[in-house]
Amino acid sequence: MSHEKDQALERLRKLAGESRSRMDIPDIIEAVLGPGTDDDLEALVRAALESSPGAMSLGEIANGILGIQSWREGNA
C-alpha cells in the first residue's frame, strides 16, 4: 500500500475509533482526503457506499474514496 493510502487509512481508523455511533459521509471523506471536498464528491461517495451489497472494511472505503478522487482528477 502506498504511503498516501496508509495515511488515509490511519486517519479513517482514528475517526472510527473516536466515533460513538455511525460515521457521517462528510467526516469519512475528510478523514481520507482532508478538508475542502465538494458536494459532487460527497454524492459520488454516498452512491458508492449505498450501492455496496455488504459491509465494507475501512481499507476498502479509503481505497474507494481515493479511487473516486483519482478518477475525477483524471477526467476533469
C-alpha positions as CSV (number, residue, x, y, z in Angstrom):
1,M,0.0,0.0,0.0
2,S,1.3,3.5,-0.8
3,H,2.2,6.0,1.8
4,E,-0.8,8.1,0.9
5,K,-3.2,5.2,1.3
6,D,-1.6,4.2,4.6
7,Q,-2.0,7.7,6.0
8,A,-5.6,7.9,4.7
9,L,-6.4,4.6,6.3
10,E,-4.8,5.6,9.6
11,R,-6.9,8.8,9.7
12,L,-10.0,6.8,8.9
13,R,-9.2,4.3,11.7
14,K,-8.8,7.2,14.1
15,L,-12.2,8.6,13.1
16,A,-13.8,5.2,13.6
17,G,-12.2,4.9,17.0
18,E,-13.5,8.3,18.1
19,S,-17.0,7.8,16.7
20,R,-19.5,6.6,19.2
21,S,-22.1,5.9,16.6
22,R,-22.0,5.7,12.8
23,M,-19.7,7.9,10.9
24,D,-21.1,10.6,8.6
25,I,-20.0,10.6,5.0
26,P,-18.5,14.1,5.0
27,D,-16.4,13.1,8.0
28,I,-15.3,9.9,6.3
29,I,-14.3,11.9,3.2
30,E,-12.4,14.5,5.2
31,A,-10.5,11.8,7.1
32,V,-9.4,10.2,3.9
33,L,-8.8,13.3,1.7
34,G,-8.6,16.2,4.1
35,P,-10.8,19.3,4.3
36,G,-12.3,21.1,1.4
37,T,-14.2,18.5,-0.5
38,D,-17.2,19.4,-2.6
39,D,-20.8,18.2,-2.8
40,D,-20.2,16.3,-6.1
41,L,-17.6,14.2,-4.5
42,E,-19.9,13.6,-1.5
43,A,-22.6,12.5,-3.9
44,L,-20.3,10.0,-5.7
45,V,-19.0,8.5,-2.4
46,R,-22.5,8.3,-1.0
47,A,-23.7,6.4,-4.1
48,A,-20.8,4.1,-4.0
49,L,-21.3,3.3,-0.3
50,E,-25.0,2.8,-0.6
51,S,-24.7,0.6,-3.6
52,S,-22.3,-1.8,-1.9
53,P,-24.0,-5.1,-1.3
54,G,-22.4,-5.7,2.0
55,A,-20.4,-4.1,4.7
56,M,-17.1,-2.6,3.6
57,S,-13.8,-2.6,5.6
58,L,-12.1,0.7,6.4
59,G,-9.4,-0.2,3.9
60,E,-12.0,-0.7,1.2
61,I,-13.7,2.6,2.0
62,A,-10.4,4.5,2.0
63,N,-9.3,2.9,-1.3
64,G,-12.6,3.6,-2.9
65,I,-12.6,7.3,-1.9
66,L,-9.0,7.7,-3.2
67,G,-10.0,5.9,-6.4
68,I,-13.0,8.2,-6.9
69,Q,-10.8,11.2,-6.3
70,S,-8.2,9.9,-8.7
71,W,-10.9,9.2,-11.4
72,R,-12.3,12.7,-11.0
73,E,-8.8,14.3,-11.4
74,G,-8.1,12.2,-14.4
75,N,-11.4,13.2,-16.1
76,A,-11.5,16.9,-15.2
